[in-house]
Amino acid sequence: MTPQPRHHAIDYVELTVTDLAAAKAFYAQAFGWRFTDYGPEYAGVVAPADDGTEVGGLLVAPEPRPSGGPFVLLYSDDLEGTQQAIVHAGGRILEGPYAFPGGRRLHFADPSGNELGVWGQ
C-alpha cells in the first residue's frame, strides 16, 4: 500500500541534471536508486522500498539550479488555499499553479528568496 502524502509535509526532492542518462547511471550505481521514466527530460526516483513510491525526480536543464541545490516540494490537500497562505505569510508565487503528470503544482519564494514548490491533486 502506497502511503498517502501528508498536508504541508516535505514530499519530494527534485535534482536538476544536465545529462539524464549519466545521472541515472550514477545514482543507480552509487545508491541503488531505481527510476520511472517520463520522457527524455524527466525521471522519477523510486523509494528504496519495493512499493514503487516516488520520493524525488531528475529534471534535465542546461545547468543546475542557480542555488546549486535540490528543489524541495511540499504536498497540499488544498493547493489554492496553500497559495493564499503563502502570499498572506509574505511569500511570493513564482510560477503556477500548473498541471504536470502527477497533478498540479506551484513554485514560491519564501521571504529569504528560497524557492520551493507545492503540489496537489
N, C-alpha and C positions, 0 to 999 in steps of 0.2 A: 504494500500500500504506500503510495507516494504521499509524503507529508504535505499538508496544506501550508501555503505561505502565511506568515503572521503579519498583521497590520502594522505598518511603520517599522518593521524589523529589517535589518540588512539581509538581503535575499540573494544577491547575485553580484559578482565582480567581473568586469569586462576588461580584458587587456587588449590594447591596440598593438598590432603587429604589422611589420612591413612585408612579411613572407609567410603566408598561412601554412604552406606545406612544411617549411622549416620549423615554424613554431610548434606545429602539431608533433613533428618528429622529436623535437627537443623535449617537450613536456611529457610525451609518451615514454621516451627512454629514461628521462631523469626521474619522473614521479609516477609512471604507470597510468597517466591520465588517458581516458577514452573520450571520444568526441562524437557529436551529432552534426553532420554537415548540413548547412542551409544554403548552399551555393558556393560560388568561388570566393566570396568575401566574408564569410562568417561560419564559425563552427562553435557549437555549444560544448562546454566542458561538463562531462558526466561525473557525478559524485562517485567516490570510491566504492560506495555501497552498490550492490548489484540491482538496485531498484530503478535505475535509469534516470534519476532526478538530476536535472542540470543545476549546477552551482555557479556557473560563470560562462564566459564566452571569449573567443578570439575574434577580433574585428580587424580587417585589413584596412590600412590607411597608408598614405605616402610616408608618414613619420609617426613616431609615438605621440601620445597626448602631450600638449605643451607642458603640463605639470610633470610629465615623466612617470606618472603613477597610474594605477588601475582606476577604472570608472566604477564606483560603488553604486549599486541600485538597491533601493528600498522597495517594499511592496505596500500597496494600499488597497483596502476594500472599497474606497471611495476616492477615485483619482481627482475628481473635480473639487471635493471637499479638502483634499490634501493640497491641491493647487492654491486654493483660497487661504489655507492655513500658512503655507509658505510665504505668500505675499503679505499677509497680515503680520507675520512674525518678523518681517524685514528682509526676506529673501527676494530674489529676482528670478522669474521664469525665463529661461534662455531658449527653450525650444519645446514645442508641443502644447498639449498632448497630441500624439500622432500614433497611427496604427503600426504595428510590427507583428511578426508571426505569432507571438505569444499573447497578444492583447493590445494594450495601448500604453504609452509611456510619455514622460516629460523629463526635461533636464532643468535644473535650477542651480543658482549660486547662493551660497549662504552669505552672511554679512562679511566674512573674510575673503570671499571670492572663490571658495572651494566649490567645484562643480560636482553635483551628484545627480542621480536620476531616481525616478519613482515609476513603477509600473503597476498596472492593474488589469483586470479582465474587462 
